[in-house]
Amino acid sequence: MTLKVERVRRKLTQKELSILSGVSLTTISRIEKFGLLKANAGYSNLVKLAVALDIPVEELIKES
């Protein structure tokens, strides 16, 4: 699933996810707009997002 789908499913704003994950709001916005590869998100950010959303990193990587 995409990051945005997971975030919305949990009723989180981008800002809330940023605070929970420690990933910048700008990075989250870029991932949602352009996808993981084009946003050049970095594996460490993907891990932080996955932990914050309580999903396996693989779920986020599947979108790319």
Phi, psi and omega per residue, in radians:
M1 nan 2.704 3.139
T2 -1.364 2.780 3.122
L3 -0.989 -0.792 -3.091
K4 -1.088 -0.747 3.126
V5 -1.036 -0.818 3.139
E6 -1.114 -0.732 -3.120
R7 -1.134 -0.823 -3.121
V8 -1.152 -0.669 3.119
R9 -1.022 -0.556 3.133
R10 -1.629 0.099 3.100
K11 1.011 0.764 3.104
L12 -1.900 2.508 2.972
T13 -1.447 2.915 3.069
Q14 -1.059 -0.693 -3.133
K15 -1.116 -0.745 3.116
E16 -1.099 -0.746 3.102
L17 -1.121 -0.660 3.099
S18 -1.051 -0.781 3.134
I19 -1.156 -0.769 -3.130
L20 -1.131 -0.665 -3.013
S21 -1.655 -0.436 -3.033
G22 1.431 0.171 3.091
V23 -1.667 2.394 -3.068
S24 -1.079 2.614 3.100
L25 -1.026 -0.686 3.122
T26 -1.065 -0.760 3.137
T27 -1.119 -0.781 3.122
I28 -1.051 -0.784 3.128
S29 -1.059 -0.766 3.131
R30 -1.119 -0.733 3.123
I31 -1.069 -0.796 -3.113
E32 -1.177 -0.581 -3.102
K33 -1.433 -0.739 -2.996
F34 -1.948 -0.216 -3.057
G35 1.605 2.903 -3.047
L36 -1.102 -0.803 -3.060
L37 -1.173 -0.821 -3.125
K38 -1.228 -0.488 3.132
A39 -1.374 -0.242 -3.128
N40 0.898 0.944 -2.981
A41 -1.214 -0.544 -3.102
G42 1.483 2.437 -3.062
Y43 -1.087 -0.681 -3.113
S44 -1.079 -0.646 3.093
N45 -1.196 -0.644 3.106
L46 -1.111 -0.704 3.115
V47 -1.105 -0.797 3.130
K48 -1.048 -0.748 3.136
L49 -1.161 -0.744 3.138
A50 -1.092 -0.746 3.116
V51 -1.100 -0.796 -3.133
A52 -1.084 -0.600 -3.129
L53 -1.604 -0.068 -3.134
D54 0.998 0.846 3.083
I55 -2.327 2.745 3.065
P56 -1.170 2.534 3.103
V57 -0.949 -0.622 -3.116
E58 -0.989 -0.559 3.124
E59 -1.111 -0.654 3.111
L60 -1.295 -0.654 -3.109
I61 -1.202 -0.539 3.131
K62 -0.969 -0.529 -3.092
E63 -1.196 -0.445 -3.018
S64 -1.430 nan nan
